[in-house]
């Protein structure tokens, strides 16, 4: 995948996450999940930006794995929102689908980068 296209997808994903967070109820659970989701769901884009400027292949893989870790955490929060039916957000299914696709891209990219480092 072209790096700029992936970066744009990650930024669009972050915008979607912001919309999801804004739809959550103002309750103890809603506020807790909102804080966690906004952190994990908006961090892959800047982490990928850092990976693109990595100082070495090892640094690149490390930063990509951080972004992957954040995407996986985001998926857990999205699943939690869906199962609990917190908020009326219609963007949850699309956010979950995009998160799954991004996870697959990052798994493949880190695997390839690890293999090429040998």
DRENDO-1510 file (C-alpha; in Angstrom, 1 decimal, always signed):
<recs>
REC; n; res; u; v; w
REC; 1; UNK; +0.0; +0.0; +0.0 .
REC; 2; UNK; +1.2; +3.5; -0.8 .
REC; 3; UNK; +2.4; +5.1; +2.5 .
REC; 4; UNK; +0.4; +8.4; +1.9 .
REC; 5; UNK; -2.8; +6.4; +1.2 .
REC; 6; UNK; -2.4; +4.5; +4.4 .
REC; 7; UNK; -1.7; +7.7; +6.4 .
REC; 8; UNK; -4.9; +9.2; +4.9 .
REC; 9; UNK; -6.9; +6.1; +5.9 .
REC; 10; UNK; -5.5; +6.3; +9.4 .
REC; 11; UNK; -6.5; +10.0; +9.7 .
REC; 12; UNK; -10.0; +9.3; +8.4 .
REC; 13; UNK; -10.2; +6.4; +10.9 .
REC; 14; UNK; -9.2; +8.9; +13.7 .
REC; 15; UNK; -12.0; +11.3; +12.6 .
REC; 16; UNK; -14.5; +8.4; +12.7 .
REC; 17; UNK; -13.3; +7.5; +16.2 .
REC; 18; UNK; -13.9; +11.1; +17.3 .
REC; 19; UNK; -17.4; +10.9; +15.9 .
REC; 20; UNK; -18.0; +7.6; +17.8 .
REC; 21; UNK; -16.6; +9.2; +21.0 .
REC; 22; UNK; -18.8; +12.2; +20.7 .
REC; 23; UNK; -21.9; +9.9; +20.4 .
REC; 24; UNK; -21.2; +8.1; +23.7 .
REC; 25; UNK; -23.4; +8.9; +26.7 .
REC; 26; UNK; -22.2; +11.3; +29.4 .
REC; 27; UNK; -22.1; +8.6; +32.1 .
REC; 28; UNK; -19.3; +6.9; +34.1 .
REC; 29; UNK; -19.0; +4.1; +31.6 .
REC; 30; UNK; -19.4; +6.4; +28.6 .
REC; 31; UNK; -16.8; +8.8; +29.8 .
REC; 32; UNK; -14.3; +6.1; +30.7 .
REC; 33; UNK; -14.6; +4.4; +27.4 .
REC; 34; UNK; -14.5; +7.7; +25.6 .
REC; 35; UNK; -11.2; +8.6; +27.1 .
REC; 36; UNK; -9.7; +5.2; +26.4 .
REC; 37; UNK; -11.1; +5.1; +22.8 .
REC; 38; UNK; -10.0; +8.6; +21.9 .
REC; 39; UNK; -6.4; +7.8; +23.0 .
REC; 40; UNK; -6.1; +4.4; +21.3 .
REC; 41; UNK; -8.2; +5.3; +18.2 .
REC; 42; UNK; -6.4; +8.5; +17.3 .
REC; 43; UNK; -2.8; +7.4; +18.0 .
REC; 44; UNK; -2.2; +5.0; +15.0 .
REC; 45; UNK; -2.0; +7.9; +12.5 .
REC; 46; UNK; +0.8; +9.8; +14.3 .
REC; 47; UNK; +2.6; +6.6; +15.2 .
REC; 48; UNK; +2.5; +5.7; +11.5 .
REC; 49; UNK; +3.9; +9.1; +10.7 .
REC; 50; UNK; +6.7; +8.4; +13.1 .
REC; 51; UNK; +7.3; +5.0; +11.5 .
REC; 52; UNK; +7.6; +6.7; +8.1 .
REC; 53; UNK; +10.5; +8.7; +9.6 .
REC; 54; UNK; +12.1; +5.8; +11.4 .
REC; 55; UNK; +15.9; +5.9; +11.9 .
REC; 56; UNK; +16.3; +2.2; +11.2 .
REC; 57; UNK; +14.3; -0.9; +10.2 .
REC; 58; UNK; +14.2; -1.9; +13.8 .
REC; 59; UNK; +12.8; +1.6; +14.8 .
REC; 60; UNK; +10.3; +1.3; +11.9 .
REC; 61; UNK; +9.1; -2.1; +13.1 .
REC; 62; UNK; +8.8; -0.9; +16.7 .
REC; 63; UNK; +6.7; +2.1; +15.8 .
REC; 64; UNK; +4.5; +0.0; +13.5 .
REC; 65; UNK; +3.9; -2.5; +16.3 .
REC; 66; UNK; +2.9; +0.4; +18.6 .
REC; 67; UNK; +0.3; +1.5; +16.0 .
REC; 68; UNK; -0.9; -2.1; +15.7 .
REC; 69; UNK; -1.2; -2.4; +19.5 .
REC; 70; UNK; -3.3; +0.7; +19.5 .
REC; 71; UNK; -5.5; -0.6; +16.7 .
REC; 72; UNK; -6.1; -3.8; +18.6 .
REC; 73; UNK; -7.1; -1.9; +21.8 .
REC; 74; UNK; -9.4; +0.3; +19.7 .
REC; 75; UNK; -11.1; -2.8; +18.4 .
REC; 76; UNK; -11.8; -4.0; +21.9 .
REC; 77; UNK; -13.3; -0.7; +22.9 .
REC; 78; UNK; -15.5; -0.7; +19.7 .
REC; 79; UNK; -16.7; -4.2; +20.5 .
REC; 80; UNK; -17.4; -3.1; +24.1 .
REC; 81; UNK; -19.5; -0.2; +22.8 .
REC; 82; UNK; -21.4; -2.4; +20.4 .
REC; 83; UNK; -22.1; -5.2; +22.9 .
REC; 84; UNK; -23.3; -2.8; +25.6 .
REC; 85; UNK; -25.1; -0.7; +23.0 .
REC; 86; UNK; -23.7; +2.5; +24.3 .
REC; 87; UNK; -24.9; +5.5; +22.3 .
REC; 88; UNK; -26.8; +5.6; +19.0 .
REC; 89; UNK; -23.7; +5.8; +16.8 .
REC; 90; UNK; -24.3; +4.3; +13.3 .
REC; 91; UNK; -20.6; +4.5; +12.5 .
REC; 92; UNK; -19.6; +1.5; +14.8 .
REC; 93; UNK; -19.9; -1.2; +12.1 .
REC; 94; UNK; -17.9; +0.8; +9.6 .
REC; 95; UNK; -15.3; +1.7; +12.2 .
REC; 96; UNK; -14.9; -2.0; +13.2 .
REC; 97; UNK; -14.6; -3.1; +9.6 .
REC; 98; UNK; -11.9; -0.4; +8.9 .
REC; 99; UNK; -10.1; -1.2; +12.2 .
REC; 100; UNK; -10.0; -4.9; +11.1 .
REC; 101; UNK; -8.6; -4.0; +7.7 .
REC; 102; UNK; -6.0; -1.7; +9.3 .
REC; 103; UNK; -4.9; -4.4; +11.7 .
REC; 104; UNK; -4.4; -6.8; +8.8 .
REC; 105; UNK; -2.3; -4.2; +7.0 .
REC; 106; UNK; -0.2; -3.6; +10.0 .
REC; 107; UNK; +0.3; -7.3; +10.8 .
REC; 108; UNK; +1.4; -7.9; +7.2 .
REC; 109; UNK; +3.7; -4.9; +7.2 .
REC; 110; UNK; +5.4; -5.7; +10.4 .
REC; 111; UNK; +5.8; -9.3; +9.4 .
REC; 112; UNK; +7.4; -8.3; +6.1 .
REC; 113; UNK; +9.7; -5.8; +7.7 .
REC; 114; UNK; +10.8; -8.3; +10.4 .
REC; 115; UNK; +11.5; -10.9; +7.7 .
REC; 116; UNK; +13.5; -8.3; +5.6 .
REC; 117; UNK; +15.6; -7.4; +8.6 .
REC; 118; UNK; +17.1; -11.0; +8.7 .
</recs>
